[in-house]
Amino acid sequence: MTFDIIGLCAEPPDLGAAVGAVLPLCGGLTASTVEGRPLVQVFHRDGRLVLSIEEARLVRVPGEVRRLLGAGDEVDVPDPVWWVESRALEEDPEAETVARAFTDALLAGTGGLSWSSR
């Protein structure tokens, strides 16, 4: 199973800067891209996967994010919005912390809000 968290960014995100902000966590993490795929992966020093981050997607359709997440009108989603989805392995006790730290760093640079699977 995974812990999923989505950054809903009001401005175009800089994934590299947000990834750089979390690399010092957990005794030092490393990151790499996946060849041929719009994906960044973050690893523990011993090579265990901590977090997978998908490339940002621009959502231009008003109300589409609310529909996808099952959110009501009370949720103030930026329009348009850049959707950045991350998945952390639940069996890793540090993974959720890294995922939340990444999303916090992402939103600090763009504004917006987050949604998570819990």
C-alpha positions in Angstrom: 0.0 0.0 0.0 1.0 3.6 -0.4 0.4 6.9 1.3 -0.6 9.4 -1.5 -0.3 13.1 -1.2 -1.2 15.7 -3.9 0.1 19.2 -4.0 -2.4 21.5 -5.7 -0.1 24.4 -6.7 -1.4 27.9 -7.5 1.8 28.7 -9.5 4.0 26.5 -11.7 6.0 24.3 -9.4 9.8 23.8 -9.2 10.0 20.1 -8.4 13.8 20.2 -8.2 13.8 22.8 -5.5 11.2 21.0 -3.5 13.1 17.7 -3.8 16.3 19.4 -2.8 14.6 20.6 0.4 13.9 17.1 1.6 17.2 15.4 0.7 18.8 16.3 4.1 16.0 14.4 5.9 16.5 10.9 7.4 20.3 11.0 7.4 20.5 12.1 3.8 18.4 10.9 0.9 19.2 10.7 -2.8 17.0 11.4 -5.8 17.0 10.4 -9.4 14.8 10.6 -12.5 13.4 7.5 -14.2 14.6 7.3 -17.8 11.8 7.7 -20.3 9.2 8.5 -17.6 8.0 11.8 -16.0 9.0 10.5 -12.5 11.4 11.4 -9.7 12.3 8.9 -7.1 13.7 9.6 -3.6 15.8 6.9 -1.9 17.4 6.1 1.4 21.2 5.9 1.3 20.9 2.1 1.3 18.9 2.2 -1.9 15.4 1.7 -0.5 12.7 3.7 -2.3 11.1 6.3 -0.1 9.0 8.4 -2.4 7.9 8.6 -6.1 6.9 12.0 -7.5 5.1 12.4 -10.7 5.6 15.4 -13.0 3.3 18.3 -12.5 0.1 18.4 -14.6 -1.8 21.6 -15.4 -5.5 21.2 -14.7 -7.4 24.0 -16.5 -11.0 22.7 -16.1 -12.8 24.5 -13.2 -14.1 22.1 -10.7 -12.2 19.1 -12.1 -9.9 18.7 -9.0 -12.9 18.8 -6.7 -14.6 16.1 -8.8 -11.5 13.9 -8.8 -10.9 14.2 -5.1 -14.6 14.2 -4.0 -14.2 17.6 -2.4 -17.0 20.1 -1.9 -17.3 23.7 -2.9 -15.9 24.7 0.5 -12.4 23.7 -0.7 -10.8 26.7 -2.3 -8.8 25.1 -5.2 -6.7 27.5 -7.3 -7.8 27.8 -10.9 -5.9 26.8 -13.0 -4.0 24.4 -10.7 -0.8 22.3 -11.1 -1.4 18.8 -9.8 1.7 17.1 -8.3 1.1 13.6 -7.0 3.5 11.7 -4.7 3.4 8.2 -3.4 5.3 6.9 -0.3 5.6 3.3 0.8 3.5 2.7 4.0 5.9 0.1 5.3 8.6 2.7 5.6 8.1 4.6 8.9 9.9 7.7 7.5 8.2 7.8 4.1 5.0 9.7 5.1 7.2 12.4 6.8 9.3 12.8 3.7 6.2 12.9 1.4 4.6 15.6 3.6 7.9 17.6 3.8 8.2 17.5 0.0 4.6 18.7 -0.5 5.1 21.4 2.1 8.3 22.7 0.4 6.5 22.6 -3.0 3.5 24.6 -1.7 5.8 27.1 0.1 7.1 28.1 -3.3 3.8 28.1 -5.2 0.9 28.6 -2.8 -2.0 26.3 -2.9 -3.1 23.4 -0.8 -2.6 19.6 -0.4 -4.8 16.5 -0.2 -3.7 13.2 1.2 -5.0 9.7 1.4 -5.2 10.1 5.2 
